[in-house]
Amino acid sequence: MRKKRYSKLLSNNINKIKKEVIEVSNEDTPTVVKGRRIVDFNELVKNLKCDKCNERLLLHNVVDEKTSALHSCWYIKCEQCDTLTEVHIGKRQTTDNGTFTENNTRAVLGVIHSGAGLASLNKLLACVDMPTMSNYVYKKYENEIGPILEKAAKESCAKAAKEERQLTIECIEDLCWKLPSEILDEIYPELKRLYSSVDDDDDEPIPITLVKAFDDAVGNIVNIIVSYDMGWSKRGNGKSYDSLNGYGTIIGYLSNKILDFGTRNRKCKMCDNGHKPESHMCRKNYQGSAKSMEADLAASLVNESDILTQAGVSVRVLVGDDDSSAISAIIQGSTHKIFKLSCRVHLSKNFVKNLYKLKQCHSQLGNKGVIAHLKKCFSYALAQNAGNSENIRASILNILDHVYDNHDNCGDWCKKELKKHTIKLTNETLRSALYDVLLKYANNSTKFSVAATSQLNEMFNSIVAHKMPKISCYSLSASADYRVASAVLNFNDGEQHLMEIEKKLGLEPGTYTKKFAILLDSIKEQKKILISSKVAKRRRIELKQKRENLRKKNEKSEGIEYQQNCGIEIDQDDTNASTSNTVIPDIQFDVDSLSFPDVSANCKIVYFDLETSGFLKTADILQIAATCNDISFSVYINPTQPIHQKASDATGLRNIRGELYYNNIKVNSIPLHDALLAFHQYLFTHCNPCILVAHNASFDSSHLLSAIKNCSMLDNFNFVAGYTDSLTILRRKMPERKGEGKFKLSVLAKDLLNINSNDNFHEAMYDVTILKKIVDLMLTTDDILSNSQCFFEPFFYNNLDSLKSVISTMMIKRLSKKGVSLNKLKKIFLENGAEGLSQILSTTIKHKKTSHKVIDYFKNTNV
């Protein structure tokens, strides 16, 4: 009762508003016909005659007008006899359901065909100053057009089913080559007997009885291959699927046309409002969850389709994704065996998803290009061995050997390009995990040996999404079903199906309707030819790769611009990042190729400092400053990303329209590469070889090293013996200084040098000057030399990754700080045995038990 009272109140308010709008529009308006109208010129000319005296009527004598949306009836007074004559500006026709006008019929048909809605139509009409259409009128015309669309769609499917039957008969030999033998023997048993009775060396004809048996079998019911997929009118996020409506199609493998379609609707607005299903066109036909729609509709279309039965075809092979239990539902309701083939496109996507899951546990899989290369190998294995499940199985399993640099079983294409192979995996744990994934697909090779996809079904779902946008709900009435039927006609017959629909609606096919439909179909065919060409495919891959590289480059330089809850968490992340351990760059190269001098008294001591745009590893270096033997160096660097507010507050540096400002004064800045060249020249000329000293050097050295690597200048800095962190040594030297901030450079300067804190701190050149004074006061040269670490330590740390299963991370870090690589340890073990390896390990690992673990590792790995 409450719902009815609310609906009545809402209706009264709407009518009141409409009345007020009409009264306002009538004020100070001298003419009867206001705004614009759609006029059928020939119909208007024919109707401009007086009913009484047959005289020609004049339009300026219109005395009244009655409108029904886009159709108008003018009452024109005859100048000869003063008789009022009704003049309709468009054609009308009367059916069992009432009188319908051509203008409104075409408009509503256009709304359904274009994927718009009543609100969009009325906004358009209002903008061009034409009468709008009420919901009542729209529904009246929609319910007249919709059933005709559905009937035409079913007729189109019936025609396509007959075409699929004929193509199957004509292409039966081609199917024999494509289908696996176990499927072929089951769905065409007579064909197997026919071929087995033929001897290539025997010229005797095939027995007539056998040929007749096969012809009879084919003549009654033809077994066909179809693809199936379902779409929903509401988006799901991967965890929650709650759509009220779903639609599915089966598409013929040879005809590439929809053979049948169906919808599932879980809700009806009229029923919810208390109306009985018999009183309206109720389309509610499903009670289950949205997820179960796909399997239910698949079973209905494959096992219970009247269209397929009448066409004399039977679905025996189903192509589809592996995301639902559709095949199980089909098999349960079928009287004969149904085979399932996997969609190639979905198969590749799922394969890549499996690789990304492995990446979470195996970091080597995250190296640049590894997953992309594995996907390419997988796709090639399917494409090059189409129709041969055994070869597909062997090729998939061989991918593992291929990426682990064993090419004995690879084809000629691989051996020709052997020198160009850059993807070479080494991790044995990853190898075992990859094998399990590849074996899973290899064991199911018969399911995807046929080069079949459900992409056409996805294409149809895209058409429906345009005709029935997911942002709007059409499934509470018959509107959704009408739009799905329109999409089926669009898919099977193209845009020109509109002319046939217009005929069925009693309209003459429009001149411009026909021209535009032919134009769109022509463009579609040309586009289809273009996008399927090799040139276009290569271009798409090239553009996609460029776009992906640009995305990665921009996101890397921009930092975090959009991330879930980043407004709450970003400050905390940055704070943590500023005190985190050394940033280890993700780099793949031969660390043994790095050469650098040993730490000795000959090394010059260089005090240096960096200013950055933030605290993360992706932050820009904005200033490099250094001093050595009273020779100073300082350079500002062009910013490439916004400067974090905390960093800007501390340093006084700001990025204003891509220019660097210090305390609101623009400074001369240069590109990073040029700045590193200048820094290299300074060090090489005045400080060769050298040790870099910084306060909290783990932060400064890692950012500097990352910048040097990104600019491909590692060899240029091969005279840097190492770096020393003054912060670590001072903490050890002055254990009595406790409390937060006691070892900040500004606090140390105040306490040790009697320099009061001022705004000059966090300017790199000033910080370097203060640091040198503090070190000269508190530390000796031996302190700096004895506490130095290898400048390239992060690279050696990554290189020793395989020892993590043997010794602790701390021990690996100690080895990497000394510049020890895995190959260096192997070489010592091979040349000097366990004793030599024990001697080199004793310099960093004090416990003999730990050293023995490393020695046993090299013994067991068959170095």
Secondary structure as UniProt FT lines:
FT   HELIX           2..26
FT   TURN            27..28
FT   HELIX           41..47
FT   TURN            51..53
FT   HELIX           59..61
FT   STRAND          62..68
FT   TURN            69..70
FT   STRAND          71..77
FT   TURN            79..81
FT   STRAND          84..88
FT   STRAND          92..95
FT   TURN            96..97
FT   STRAND          98..101
FT   HELIX           102..114
FT   HELIX           118..127
FT   TURN            128..129
FT   HELIX           135..170
FT   HELIX           172..178
FT   HELIX           181..187
FT   HELIX           189..196
FT   TURN            200..201
FT   HELIX           208..220
FT   STRAND          222..232
FT   STRAND          245..252
FT   TURN            253..255
FT   STRAND          258..265
FT   HELIX           269..272
FT   TURN            273..274
FT   HELIX           277..279
FT   TURN            280..281
FT   TURN            291..292
FT   HELIX           293..303
FT   HELIX           306..311
FT   STRAND          313..320
FT   HELIX           326..332
FT   STRAND          339..342
FT   HELIX           344..359
FT   TURN            360..361
FT   HELIX           363..366
FT   TURN            368..369
FT   HELIX           370..384
FT   TURN            385..387
FT   HELIX           389..403
FT   TURN            404..405
FT   TURN            408..409
FT   HELIX           412..416
FT   HELIX           418..420
FT   HELIX           428..442
FT   TURN            443..444
FT   HELIX           445..448
FT   HELIX           455..467
FT   TURN            470..471
FT   TURN            475..476
FT   HELIX           479..493
FT   TURN            495..496
FT   HELIX           497..504
FT   TURN            505..506
FT   HELIX           511..531
FT   HELIX           534..558
FT   TURN            564..565
FT   HELIX           566..578
FT   HELIX           591..593
FT   TURN            601..602
FT   STRAND          604..612
FT   TURN            617..618
FT   STRAND          621..628
FT   TURN            629..630
FT   STRAND          631..637
FT   HELIX           645..651
FT   STRAND          653..656
FT   TURN            657..658
FT   STRAND          659..662
FT   TURN            663..664
FT   STRAND          665..666
FT   STRAND          669..670
FT   HELIX           672..686
FT   STRAND          690..694
FT   TURN            695..696
FT   HELIX           697..710
FT   TURN            711..712
FT   HELIX           714..717
FT   TURN            718..719
FT   STRAND          720..725
FT   HELIX           726..733
FT   TURN            735..736
FT   TURN            740..743
FT   HELIX           745..753
FT   TURN            759..762
FT   HELIX           764..778
FT   HELIX           781..786
FT   TURN            791..792
FT   HELIX           793..799
FT   HELIX           801..805
FT   HELIX           809..817
FT   TURN            818..819
FT   HELIX           822..841
FT   TURN            842..844
FT   HELIX           848..860
FT   TURN            861..862
//
